[in-house]
Amino acid sequence: MQPQAANPIINLVPLVLIFVIFYFMLIRPQRKKEKEHQKTLSNLNKNDEVVTSSGIHGTIVNVKEKTIILRIDDNVKIELERNCVAFVKKAIHPAA
């Protein structure tokens, strides 16, 4: 008597299970984090204190469509792409 061959679909179950675990542990959280970062970038305002991806700390002086002007010291201002902002340290929102 020979053992019966396993159903080919049953052989795929571990592979599908690995993909599902991979999705919920890596892909989904990364997408959520990226959406939050994009929301933060779209809500940048004048006088927000930010840190850039290169580690520069500064205060936003002007917000343009694709760039920001960042004051990093007295009389020292630089223009950066919005995407360079890693996170906002302190947000100053104008009173509504």
C-alpha positions in Angstrom: 0.0 0.0 0.0 1.4 3.4 -1.0 0.7 6.5 1.0 -1.6 8.9 -0.7 -0.2 12.1 -2.3 -1.0 15.2 -0.3 -3.4 17.7 -2.0 -1.3 20.4 -3.7 -3.5 23.1 -2.1 -2.5 21.9 1.3 1.1 22.4 0.4 0.4 26.1 -0.3 -1.2 26.8 3.1 2.1 27.4 4.9 3.2 29.8 2.2 0.0 31.7 2.4 0.2 31.8 6.2 3.7 33.2 6.0 2.5 35.9 3.6 -0.4 36.9 5.9 1.9 37.2 8.9 4.4 39.2 6.9 1.6 41.6 5.7 0.3 42.2 9.2 3.7 42.5 10.9 5.6 44.6 8.3 3.6 46.0 5.4 0.5 47.2 7.1 2.3 49.1 10.0 4.7 50.7 7.5 1.8 52.0 5.3 0.1 53.4 8.4 3.3 55.1 9.5 3.8 56.6 6.0 0.2 58.0 6.0 0.8 59.6 9.4 4.1 61.1 8.2 2.4 62.5 5.0 -0.4 64.0 7.2 2.2 65.6 9.4 4.0 67.1 6.4 0.8 68.5 5.0 0.0 70.2 8.4 3.4 72.0 8.8 2.9 75.6 9.9 5.0 78.7 10.6 6.7 78.6 14.0 6.6 74.8 14.2 9.8 73.4 15.7 11.0 70.5 13.6 13.9 68.1 13.2 15.0 67.2 9.6 16.1 63.7 8.5 19.7 64.9 8.6 19.3 65.9 12.3 19.0 69.7 11.9 16.8 71.3 14.5 15.0 74.5 13.6 11.9 76.6 13.5 9.8 77.0 10.3 9.8 80.6 9.1 7.9 80.1 5.9 5.9 77.3 4.3 5.8 77.0 0.5 4.1 74.4 -1.7 7.0 72.0 -1.9 9.6 73.6 0.4 10.0 75.2 3.8 12.3 77.9 5.1 13.9 76.8 8.3 15.6 79.1 10.8 18.4 77.2 12.5 20.1 80.1 14.3 19.9 83.9 14.4 20.2 85.2 10.9 20.7 81.7 9.5 17.9 80.3 7.3 17.9 77.4 4.9 15.3 76.2 2.4 14.5 72.5 2.5 12.1 70.1 0.8 9.1 69.3 3.0 10.0 65.6 2.7 13.2 66.3 4.7 11.2 66.9 7.9 11.6 63.8 10.0 9.2 64.9 12.8 7.7 67.9 14.5 9.1 68.6 18.0 6.6 71.3 18.9 3.7 72.4 16.8 2.3 75.9 17.1 -1.1 76.1 15.6 -2.8 79.4 15.2 -6.0 80.0 17.2 -9.1 79.3 15.2 
